[in-house]
Amino acid sequence: MVDLSANLCGLELRNPIMPAAGPTSRDGNTLVEAANNGAGGLVSKTVSTKPAEVPRPNMAKVKNGLLNCETWSEIPLKQWLNEEYPKAKKSGLPLIASIGYNAEEIGEIAPQVVEAGADALELSTHYLGHDPSPVVESVKAAKEQVDVPILVKLSPHVLDITEFASAAEEAGADGIVAINTVGPCLSIDVNTGHPVLGSENGYGWLSGPAIKPLALRCVADIARTVDIPVVGVGGINKERDVVEFIMAGATAVELCTAAITRGAKVYGLIADGLTKFMKSKQYDSIEEFRGEALKHMPDEPLRTKSKPPEVLKSRCTGCGLCAKHCPFGAVKIVGGKAKIDPTKCTGCGLCVSVCPVRALRF
């Protein structure tokens, strides 16, 4: 029988899929909705000492992602303490409260949030710059005030994310969350010439599938560097994304954009898909494949020899995507099946990655 449970810093998650701090965890009701739709644990939207003044409009769909210029929660801390956290706790799932942003604010907020029911804290470091010192100070401030697990969410914009992860671990952090959104980015309304978003300069931050390869690399690097759990965030939209993050060393994952674009049902859908994947591979628990990719990465040799992919004719549907994408004209559809010309194929691998039925392989 497949067991989806995960132990994150002592918190027992019913599955490794949680909402990330953001619009889909903006209050107690949305957190309960996530729980009712299959999330394995809960992460609330970031709060600070003062409610945020959020620009509007603050979200825009872009190809393979979402731009946003939201900041932290508009809800006052007092309301979170008295209403939102208690409401979320009624779900029965572990509650990780995201708080920010500097050491002074975190030291003030942390004990209040824990008293209100938070089982762990996630420290947002999005505005702390390129020096690990403020992160270290924030971790120490939290550890001095509370006894619950402290996780640190890292930005991908630092020069060396493993340096920040190591610094957080040495300061006493119990886990690392990676990554935050990517940016700043810009989208323009071509009919008006104005930026789409209502922030200063119209800048926003990119999330969604477009940032997954970056997030995955960061998680793998961090997992190979620290000895504390890593939570993967960035571009998760389906069960295979979850599998990739776990194979890269993540203990659990968080998602936001998919819940915005597909609704709260996405948590359960991805969990069901993960169960089916594990059954197909005969995995009984996620620990059986966690870190699997890390075993191969250090010794992965440089491969320069060109080798055409093999076509699995029993799977090939003749859809033509491989031929359409091949920049070398090496793939043709002959008799309803893909055929590769080895004299033209360079072994680039693009056709393998675009095949929807996995009919091509090396």
C-alpha positions as CSV (number, residue, x, y, z in Angstrom):
1,M,0.0,0.0,0.0
2,V,1.3,3.4,-1.0
3,D,2.1,5.7,1.9
4,L,2.2,9.4,0.9
5,S,3.0,10.7,4.4
6,A,6.1,12.9,5.1
7,N,7.8,13.9,8.3
8,L,9.0,17.5,8.0
9,C,11.0,18.7,11.0
10,G,8.8,16.5,13.2
11,L,5.6,17.6,11.6
12,E,3.5,14.7,10.3
13,L,2.1,15.6,6.9
14,R,-0.5,13.3,5.3
15,N,1.2,13.9,2.0
16,P,4.1,16.2,0.9
17,I,1.9,18.8,-0.9
18,M,1.2,22.1,0.8
19,P,0.1,25.6,-0.2
20,A,2.9,28.2,-0.5
21,A,2.6,31.5,1.3
22,G,0.5,33.6,-1.1
23,P,-3.0,34.4,-2.3
24,T,-4.2,30.9,-1.9
25,S,-3.3,30.9,1.8
26,R,-4.5,34.4,2.4
27,D,-6.7,33.7,5.4
28,G,-8.2,30.9,7.6
29,N,-10.9,30.1,5.0
30,T,-8.5,29.5,2.1
31,L,-6.3,27.4,4.3
32,V,-9.3,25.2,5.4
33,E,-10.3,25.0,1.7
34,A,-6.8,23.7,0.9
35,A,-7.1,21.1,3.7
36,N,-10.5,20.0,2.5
37,N,-9.2,19.5,-1.0
38,G,-6.3,17.3,-0.1
39,A,-3.3,19.4,1.0
40,G,-0.9,17.5,3.3
41,G,-0.1,20.4,5.5
42,L,-0.7,24.2,5.6
43,V,1.5,27.3,5.1
44,S,-0.2,30.6,5.8
45,K,0.5,33.9,4.0
46,T,3.3,36.0,5.3
47,V,2.5,38.4,8.1
48,S,4.5,41.2,9.6
49,T,4.1,43.8,12.3
50,K,2.0,46.0,10.0
51,P,-0.5,45.0,7.3
52,A,0.8,45.5,3.8
53,E,-0.4,48.1,1.3
54,V,-0.8,45.9,-1.8
55,P,-0.6,47.4,-5.3
56,R,-3.5,46.8,-7.7
57,P,-3.8,45.2,-10.1
58,N,-1.3,42.8,-8.7
59,M,-1.5,39.6,-10.8
60,A,-1.2,38.9,-14.5
61,K,-1.1,35.6,-16.4
62,V,1.9,35.2,-18.7
63,K,3.0,32.3,-20.8
64,N,3.9,29.4,-18.5
65,G,3.6,31.5,-15.4
66,L,2.1,34.3,-13.4
67,L,3.4,37.7,-12.6
68,N,2.5,39.2,-9.2
69,C,3.4,42.3,-7.2
70,E,1.7,41.2,-4.0
71,T,3.7,41.8,-0.8
72,W,2.7,40.3,2.5
73,S,-0.7,40.0,4.2
74,E,-3.1,42.9,4.2
75,I,-4.8,41.4,7.2
76,P,-3.7,42.9,10.6
77,L,-1.6,40.6,12.8
78,K,-4.2,40.8,15.5
79,Q,-6.9,39.3,13.2
80,W,-4.5,36.5,12.2
81,L,-3.9,35.7,15.9
82,N,-7.5,35.9,17.0
83,E,-9.3,34.5,13.9
84,E,-7.3,33.2,11.0
85,Y,-4.8,30.9,12.7
86,P,-7.4,29.3,15.0
87,K,-9.7,28.7,12.0
88,A,-6.9,27.0,10.1
89,K,-6.0,24.9,13.1
90,K,-9.5,23.4,13.1
91,S,-8.5,21.5,9.9
92,G,-6.3,19.2,12.0
93,L,-3.3,19.6,9.6
94,P,0.1,21.0,10.8
95,L,0.2,24.7,10.4
96,I,3.4,26.5,9.3
97,A,3.0,30.3,9.7
98,S,5.1,32.5,7.4
99,I,6.4,35.6,9.1
100,G,8.8,38.4,8.1
101,Y,10.9,40.3,7.6
102,N,13.8,41.4,9.7
103,A,15.1,40.1,13.0
104,E,13.4,42.7,15.1
105,E,10.0,42.1,13.6
106,I,10.4,38.3,13.6
107,G,11.4,38.4,17.3
108,E,8.3,40.3,18.1
109,I,5.9,38.3,16.0
110,A,7.2,34.7,16.5
111,P,5.9,34.1,20.1
112,Q,2.5,35.5,19.3
113,V,2.0,33.4,16.2
114,V,3.1,30.2,18.0
115,E,0.8,31.0,20.9
116,A,-2.0,31.3,18.4
117,G,-1.4,27.8,17.2
118,A,1.4,27.7,14.6
119,D,3.2,24.4,14.7
120,A,6.3,25.8,12.9
121,L,7.5,29.1,11.4
122,E,8.6,29.9,7.9
123,L,10.8,33.0,7.8
124,S,10.5,35.0,4.6
125,T,13.8,36.5,3.5
126,H,12.6,38.0,0.2
127,Y,13.6,41.6,1.2
128,L,16.8,40.9,3.0
129,G,19.3,41.4,0.2
130,H,22.5,39.6,-0.8
131,D,24.2,39.2,2.6
132,P,23.5,36.1,4.7
133,S,23.9,38.1,8.0
134,P,20.2,39.3,8.2
135,V,19.1,35.8,7.6
136,V,21.3,34.5,10.4
137,E,20.0,37.3,12.7
138,S,16.4,36.4,11.8
139,V,16.9,32.7,12.6
140,K,18.5,33.5,15.9
141,A,15.7,36.0,16.8
142,A,13.1,33.3,16.2
143,K,15.0,30.5,18.0
144,E,15.4,32.7,21.1
145,Q,11.7,33.2,21.3
146,V,10.1,29.9,20.4
147,D,10.7,26.2,20.5
148,V,8.9,25.1,17.3
149,P,10.7,24.2,14.1
150,I,12.1,27.2,12.1
151,L,12.2,27.0,8.3
152,V,13.9,29.7,6.2
153,K,12.6,30.5,2.7
154,L,15.4,31.6,0.4
155,S,15.4,33.8,-2.7
156,P,17.0,32.6,-5.9
157,H,18.6,36.0,-6.5
158,V,21.5,35.6,-4.1
159,L,24.9,34.8,-5.6
160,D,25.2,31.4,-3.9
161,I,22.0,30.0,-2.4
162,T,24.0,27.2,-0.7
163,E,25.9,29.8,1.2
164,F,22.7,31.2,2.6
165,A,21.3,27.7,3.3
166,S,24.5,26.7,5.2
167,A,24.4,30.0,7.2
168,A,20.8,29.4,8.1
169,E,21.6,25.8,9.2
170,E,24.5,27.0,11.3
171,A,22.3,29.6,13.0
172,G,19.9,26.9,14.0
173,A,17.3,26.7,11.3
174,D,15.5,23.4,11.2
175,G,14.7,23.4,7.5
176,I,15.1,25.3,4.2
177,V,12.3,26.3,1.8
178,A,13.4,27.1,-1.8
179,I,12.6,29.1,-3.9
180,N,10.8,32.4,-3.8
181,T,9.5,34.1,-7.0
182,V,11.9,35.3,-9.7
183,G,12.3,38.9,-10.8
184,P,11.7,41.7,-11.0
185,C,9.8,41.2,-14.3
186,L,7.7,43.4,-16.5
187,S,4.6,43.0,-18.6
188,I,3.1,45.8,-20.9
189,D,-0.4,46.3,-22.2
190,V,0.3,47.0,-25.9
191,N,-3.0,48.7,-26.3
192,T,-2.3,51.4,-23.8
193,G,1.5,51.3,-23.4
194,H,1.1,51.1,-19.6
195,P,2.6,48.3,-17.4
196,V,0.0,45.7,-16.6
197,L,0.7,45.6,-12.9
198,G,0.0,48.5,-10.5
199,S,3.3,48.4,-8.6
200,E,6.1,51.0,-8.8
201,N,7.5,50.8,-12.4
202,G,4.9,48.1,-13.0
203,Y,7.4,45.4,-11.9
204,G,6.3,42.0,-10.7
205,W,7.7,38.6,-9.8
206,L,7.4,35.5,-11.9
207,S,6.1,32.2,-10.6
208,G,4.7,29.0,-12.2
209,P,6.1,26.4,-14.5
210,A,8.6,28.8,-16.1
211,I,10.7,28.9,-12.9
212,K,10.7,25.1,-12.1
213,P,14.1,24.3,-13.6
214,L,15.7,27.0,-11.6
215,A,13.9,25.9,-8.4
216,L,14.8,22.3,-9.0
217,R,18.5,23.1,-9.4
218,C,18.4,25.2,-6.2
219,V,16.8,22.4,-4.2
220,A,19.3,19.9,-5.5
221,D,22.2,22.1,-4.6
222,I,20.9,22.9,-1.1
223,A,20.0,19.2,-0.4
224,R,23.6,18.2,-1.2
225,T,24.9,21.0,1.1
226,V,22.9,20.9,4.3
227,D,21.7,18.1,6.7
228,I,18.3,19.6,7.4
229,P,15.1,19.1,5.4
230,V,14.4,21.0,2.2
231,V,11.0,22.0,0.9
232,G,10.8,22.6,-2.8
233,V,8.8,25.5,-4.3
234,G,8.5,26.8,-7.8
235,G,6.4,25.7,-10.8
236,I,4.8,22.6,-9.4
237,N,1.7,21.9,-11.5
238,K,1.4,18.1,-11.7
239,E,2.6,14.9,-9.9
240,R,5.7,14.5,-12.0
241,D,6.9,17.9,-10.8
242,V,6.5,16.7,-7.2
243,V,8.5,13.5,-8.0
244,E,11.3,15.6,-9.5
245,F,11.6,17.8,-6.4
246,I,11.6,14.7,-4.2
247,M,14.2,13.0,-6.3
248,A,16.2,16.3,-6.0
249,G,16.2,15.8,-2.3
250,A,13.0,17.6,-1.1
251,T,11.1,16.3,1.8
252,A,7.9,18.2,0.9
253,V,6.7,20.8,-1.6
254,E,4.7,23.9,-1.7
255,L,2.6,25.3,-4.6
256,C,0.8,28.5,-5.3
257,T,0.4,29.3,-9.0
258,A,-1.3,26.0,-9.8
259,A,-3.8,26.5,-7.0
260,I,-4.6,30.0,-8.4
261,T,-5.0,28.8,-12.0
262,R,-6.6,25.4,-11.3
263,G,-8.3,25.9,-8.0
264,A,-8.0,24.3,-4.6
265,K,-8.8,20.8,-6.0
266,V,-5.3,20.7,-7.4
267,Y,-3.8,19.5,-4.1
268,G,-5.9,16.3,-4.2
269,L,-5.4,15.8,-7.9
270,I,-1.7,16.0,-7.6
271,A,-1.7,13.7,-4.5
272,D,-3.8,11.2,-6.4
273,G,-1.4,11.4,-9.4
274,L,1.5,10.9,-7.0
275,T,-0.1,7.7,-5.7
276,K,-0.6,6.4,-9.2
277,F,3.0,7.1,-10.1
278,M,4.3,5.4,-7.0
279,K,2.2,2.3,-7.7
280,S,3.5,2.2,-11.2
281,K,7.0,2.2,-9.9
282,Q,6.3,0.0,-7.0
283,Y,7.3,2.6,-4.4
284,D,5.7,2.1,-1.0
285,S,6.8,5.5,0.4
286,I,8.3,8.7,-0.8
287,E,11.5,8.0,1.1
288,E,12.3,5.2,-1.3
289,F,13.0,7.7,-4.1
290,R,13.8,10.9,-2.2
291,G,17.3,12.1,-3.3
292,E,17.4,9.5,-6.2
293,A,18.7,12.1,-8.7
294,L,21.4,13.3,-6.2
295,K,23.1,9.8,-6.5
296,H,23.8,10.4,-10.2
297,M,24.6,14.1,-10.3
298,P,28.2,14.2,-8.8
299,D,29.4,11.4,-11.1
300,E,27.4,12.3,-14.2
301,P,30.0,12.4,-17.0
302,L,30.2,14.9,-19.8
303,R,28.5,13.3,-22.8
304,T,29.5,14.6,-26.2
305,K,28.9,11.6,-28.5
306,S,25.9,12.0,-30.8
307,K,23.3,9.2,-30.4
308,P,19.9,9.2,-32.1
309,P,17.0,8.4,-29.8
310,E,15.2,5.1,-30.1
311,V,11.6,5.2,-31.4
312,L,9.2,2.9,-29.5
313,K,6.7,2.2,-32.3
314,S,4.2,0.6,-30.0
315,R,3.8,3.9,-28.2
316,C,4.2,6.3,-31.1
317,T,0.9,7.9,-32.2
318,G,2.3,9.8,-35.2
319,C,1.2,13.1,-33.7
320,G,4.2,14.9,-35.3
321,L,5.3,17.0,-32.4
322,C,8.9,15.5,-32.6
323,A,9.1,16.4,-36.3
324,K,7.7,19.9,-35.7
325,H,10.2,20.7,-33.0
326,C,13.4,19.2,-34.6
327,P,15.6,22.1,-35.6
328,F,17.7,19.8,-37.8
329,G,15.0,18.2,-39.9
330,A,16.0,14.7,-38.7
331,V,12.5,13.5,-37.8
332,K,9.8,12.6,-40.2
333,I,6.5,10.8,-39.8
334,V,6.5,7.7,-42.1
335,G,3.6,5.3,-42.1
336,G,2.1,7.0,-39.0
337,K,5.2,6.6,-36.9
338,A,8.2,8.8,-36.2
339,K,11.4,8.0,-38.1
340,I,14.8,9.5,-37.3
341,D,17.5,10.1,-39.9
342,P,20.8,9.3,-38.1
343,T,22.8,11.3,-40.6
344,K,20.9,14.5,-39.6
345,C,20.2,13.8,-35.9
346,T,22.7,15.5,-33.5
347,G,21.3,13.8,-30.4
348,C,20.1,17.1,-28.9
349,G,17.3,15.4,-27.1
350,L,14.5,17.9,-27.8
351,C,12.3,15.4,-29.5
352,V,12.5,13.1,-26.4
353,S,11.4,15.9,-24.1
354,V,8.4,17.0,-26.2
355,C,6.9,13.6,-26.9
356,P,3.6,13.4,-25.1
357,V,3.5,9.6,-24.9
358,R,7.2,8.9,-24.2
359,A,7.7,7.1,-27.4
360,L,11.3,8.3,-27.8
361,R,14.2,7.4,-25.5
362,F,17.9,7.3,-25.4
